[in-house]
């Protein structure tokens, strides 16, 4: 294997990790929401708002943390809206989610056009890569694993935390009970409404983190519809990951690897029209669900509103 | 509601009268609630306009003038109405049949591709035949695109919601590829498809305006769709599957067949909408050909509560907003994405107001009068 190939593979692996993160955050968000029994079909819109307000805050103040905060607040508020309509009003979770998507596409596009488009001065301040000192300059491993911003590592830590929470803590068990059988959970003294609210709001926050990752570590710019369907691909990743945080991580790494591969192939200029390369994440998301639905058991009360008797 | 129905005190005469009035006028009341929801969405839109430093009343003047203040604008509104109506019919028929087709955007695009292939590359046909064949091609292409998701659902158990959504992104990229090469006229410097021949264009039905025959066709198709759903055996089967899959199966209904028919119809309708937009308005495919009609159609169907009159009115309202928003952008400098803000809010508010309507009807039916 010659050096050029080696470089390509190292770059590909590095990019694979990086491109899995904007899917991992919304997927974990969607997972938490679905575990508690509420579909979050607003992930795409929440990502968009996270991306825009993250960009905006960082651009205005020069501090990406302020951007992140703004982005997270926007995602949390949309989560609250979805929680209110699906838990209190018990109206269609799908339609509300789609409405949130349309609204977010509009509000981010509207504000973005008001504030000015894509000139050099409108770049946001990015999060820099974590400095691992001398470890970071290790060959291969340094670049693949130790060259990322803190958000990448936060994503992985989050997987561990969520897995631990669901499978090793009492609140986590209660949480899952709310999604499996709210009547029984309620009888056992678990507050269904509070748990579901928490789940959906956290889900919105995580989705917006995925969006903020795009503008605060990758592009420094916002473009309309920057999330490009990742909020929907995330739902496919949840199914492929069999509703398990570790499975979801693997699914996101797989999608990330595919995304990174198509980017690499675009750069190589092999004569494949770029449109076909760009299609791969979407087609993969479709194929990922083939044969899984039905075999994978989703939380029993998912999508069903809970009415206390 | 339970407080009211279990109360031991007899309701006061005034309350009785209100309940009686509400019971007799549920349709009126739910319309009123929807109107309030729309008003609220528009109000927030106005606040956002003011936030941009633009006089909202000035902007609204542009909206009204642009969308039905003159002959041309009126024609344009009814022209925009056509693809909106097709996409909402597409979503509604899928909804009635128990699945979610959020892929009208992609199906519309593919329908336009079908129509452009027949409309631009087959020459020497009588206009009536040519138009007819273009529409058929649009329907077939749209149905095939929905059929991919249908195939994955019926035979491989894959979720149609995500698949129809993913197919939108794929369709946009596929069309982008096509207009960069295979269907681009060789002499063109722009990335566009070939233009359809004059014999494939829909005639204008209101002079000095862009209003074309597709408007009449869309009304006829609406009637046909609701006839299909409510007055034919297959329509009954589709609704039965939509209402309760298991019960329909026990009743001996062929679920696979009903689902296939529903899928082909939902895709065909969106595809037909694409063909109409192509043959009546744009004549060639450019990037951004659909401009969100597929997603707007979902909002129209939700707001129209899946019934024919409601959908027609909602499609008209969305068309007015869309055309008016264009005029507001040109005249007052209001950024166009405000359209999506307002439509998104309408979707959320109208669906949320369904709760009020439900609660009210429970109260009315449970209450004494």
Interface residues (C-beta under 8 A of the other chain):
Chain A: X41 X45 X81 X85 X89 X90 X91 X92 X94 X95 X96 X98 X99 X100 X101 X102 X103 X104 X105 X106 X107 X108 X109 X110 X112 X113 X114 X224 X228 X229 X232 X233 X235 X236 X239 X273 X275 X276 X278 X279 X282 X283 X285 X286 X289 X290 X291 X292 X293 X294 X295
Chain B: X48 X52 X100 X102 X152 X156 X157 X158 X159 X161 X162 X163 X165 X166 X167 X169 X170 X173 X174 X176 X177 X180 X181 X295 X298 X299 X302 X335 X336 X337 X338 X339 X340 X341 X342 X343 X344 X345 X346 X347 X348 X351 X352 X354 X355
